[in-house]
Structures are given as C-alpha cells and as structure tokens.
Amino acid sequence: MALWAALAINSAATLALLIYLDLRLQALRQSGDLPASTPQLFGFSGGFAGVWQTLDLPLLYSRHYRETDAHTRRIVPIVRVSLPLIPVLLLAASFGR
C-alpha cells in the first residue's frame, strides 16, 4: 500500500513540475527572453493509431535547457530523478506485497 502511495505522489509531483516547466518556457518565449524557435517541452506525435502528446526527453536532459534560467536550473534535476522513478515504483508496487 505504501508503494502505491509513493507512486501516486511521485507521479503527481513530476507531472506538476513538468507542466510548470512548460508554462515557464512559454512565458519566457512570450516575454522575449527566449527566441521563438526554442523547442517546446511537450509536443504532438502522430502515428497509425492517432495523435498523442509526448514529452521531449532529449530537450529535458540537455544542458542548454537546464541553463535557461534559475527556476529551470533548480527544478530540472528534481524531474530528472523523479521521472525514472515512476516505472520503478510501478514495478515494485505491482510485484511487492
């Protein structure tokens, strides 16, 4: 039960931080602090089954993105740790008792 709770908290916190980072990028782009050509953190991907929203992992793990501003510099390392924990906690909660 504790692993399921940890999974829920970690997933919610990671999603909230990712949404915050995406909104922060949009605000910096609109204020002119970032060029309009800066890639977005969330993008749309399409295939045979349809269109879905994806996370740009290479952008999230790039040094250039991490050095965008002070907020990003503090939050990106947290996301880099909490994002891979989601499948680990899911597997541990599924097989653990």
ZISULWO-V234848 format. One record per residue. RES is the residue in three letters. PHI is phi in whole degrees, 0 to 359 (* if undefined). Layout:
RES|PHI ; RES|PHI
This chain:
MET|* ; ALA|293 ; LEU|292 ; TRP|294 ; ALA|294 ; ALA|296 ; LEU|297 ; ALA|296 ; ILE|294 ; ASN|297 ; SER|295 ; ALA|295 ; ALA|294 ; THR|295 ; LEU|297 ; ALA|297 ; LEU|293 ; LEU|295 ; ILE|295 ; TYR|300 ; LEU|298 ; ASP|294 ; LEU|295 ; ARG|296 ; LEU|298 ; GLN|296 ; ALA|295 ; LEU|294 ; ARG|292 ; GLN|290 ; SER|282 ; GLY|92 ; ASP|286 ; LEU|236 ; PRO|294 ; ALA|296 ; SER|278 ; THR|297 ; PRO|295 ; GLN|271 ; LEU|289 ; PHE|254 ; GLY|221 ; PHE|256 ; SER|232 ; GLY|234 ; GLY|199 ; PHE|297 ; ALA|279 ; GLY|139 ; VAL|244 ; TRP|218 ; GLN|267 ; THR|235 ; LEU|255 ; ASP|277 ; LEU|296 ; PRO|301 ; LEU|293 ; LEU|297 ; TYR|267 ; SER|277 ; ARG|293 ; HIS|301 ; TYR|292 ; ARG|297 ; GLU|272 ; THR|299 ; ASP|202 ; ALA|294 ; HIS|299 ; THR|296 ; ARG|298 ; ARG|275 ; ILE|272 ; VAL|302 ; PRO|298 ; ILE|294 ; VAL|294 ; ARG|297 ; VAL|271 ; SER|284 ; LEU|296 ; PRO|290 ; LEU|288 ; ILE|301 ; PRO|293 ; VAL|295 ; LEU|293 ; LEU|297 ; LEU|295 ; ALA|295 ; ALA|289 ; SER|289 ; PHE|263 ; GLY|277 ; ARG|239
